Amino acid sequence: MLKFVKHNLETISGVEVYPIISLLIFFIFFVALYTWVYTYKKDKINEMSLLPFEKEEGVNQNN
């Protein structure tokens, strides 16, 4: 099966650049994601972690 795919890919001019582009997109995405998470403010993370424990107002007033 690989020879069918390989033959079709060989007929496309400039196909060797696509794996490089996909690797760069993958690498840049995860480096940016790591940078965003690493520089996120600690107090904002703590605030967001407490959201599930906050009581919802106006949803169930009988209790």
One Martini backbone bead per residue (centre of mass of N, CA, C, O) as a GRO file, in nm:
protein
   63
    1MET     BB    1   0.055   0.064  -0.018
    2LEU     BB    2   0.297   0.263  -0.007
    3LYS     BB    3   0.356   0.272  -0.318
    4PHE     BB    4   0.103   0.436  -0.394
    5VAL     BB    5   0.167   0.688  -0.228
    6LYS     BB    6   0.456   0.740  -0.326
    7HIS     BB    7   0.386   0.780  -0.624
    8ASN     BB    8   0.192   1.023  -0.587
    9LEU     BB    9   0.401   1.210  -0.439
   10GLU     BB   10   0.621   1.219  -0.670
   11THR     BB   11   0.432   1.394  -0.874
   12ILE     BB   12   0.470   1.623  -0.676
   13SER     BB   13   0.573   1.936  -0.666
   14GLY     BB   14   0.723   2.014  -0.362
   15VAL     BB   15   0.661   1.785  -0.131
   16GLU     BB   16   0.914   1.815   0.074
   17VAL     BB   17   0.790   2.072   0.239
   18TYR     BB   18   0.546   1.967   0.413
   19PRO     BB   19   0.688   1.832   0.659
   20ILE     BB   20   0.830   2.091   0.752
   21ILE     BB   21   0.579   2.265   0.799
   22SER     BB   22   0.436   2.076   1.002
   23LEU     BB   23   0.664   2.081   1.213
   24LEU     BB   24   0.664   2.387   1.261
   25ILE     BB   25   0.373   2.415   1.354
   26PHE     BB   26   0.393   2.220   1.591
   27PHE     BB   27   0.629   2.360   1.741
   28ILE     BB   28   0.510   2.649   1.765
   29PHE     BB   29   0.254   2.577   1.918
   30PHE     BB   30   0.393   2.444   2.175
   31VAL     BB   31   0.569   2.685   2.249
   32ALA     BB   32   0.338   2.888   2.285
   33LEU     BB   33   0.181   2.726   2.497
   34TYR     BB   34   0.407   2.713   2.708
   35THR     BB   35   0.445   3.018   2.738
   36TRP     BB   36   0.157   3.085   2.829
   37VAL     BB   37   0.153   2.900   3.080
   38TYR     BB   38   0.416   3.006   3.222
   39THR     BB   39   0.302   3.328   3.220
   40TYR     BB   40   0.078   3.279   3.395
   41LYS     BB   41  -0.105   3.384   3.648
   42LYS     BB   42  -0.144   3.265   3.965
   43ASP     BB   43  -0.411   3.410   4.053
   44LYS     BB   44  -0.577   3.317   3.805
   45ILE     BB   45  -0.554   3.015   3.857
   46ASN     BB   46  -0.686   3.017   4.137
   47GLU     BB   47  -0.955   3.138   4.047
   48MET     BB   48  -1.027   2.909   3.842
   49SER     BB   49  -1.009   2.666   4.051
   50LEU     BB   50  -1.270   2.786   4.227
   51LEU     BB   51  -1.527   2.778   4.043
   52PRO     BB   52  -1.664   2.493   4.116
   53PHE     BB   53  -1.711   2.594   4.436
   54GLU     BB   54  -1.908   2.791   4.366
   55LYS     BB   55  -2.201   2.942   4.418
   56GLU     BB   56  -2.494   2.959   4.262
   57GLU     BB   57  -2.686   3.223   4.162
   58GLY     BB   58  -3.039   3.171   4.119
   59VAL     BB   59  -3.094   2.858   4.078
   60ASN     BB   60  -3.134   2.755   4.404
   61GLN     BB   61  -3.334   2.906   4.648
   62ASN     BB   62  -3.457   2.670   4.844
   63ASN     BB   63  -3.167   2.584   4.994
   0.00000   0.00000   0.00000
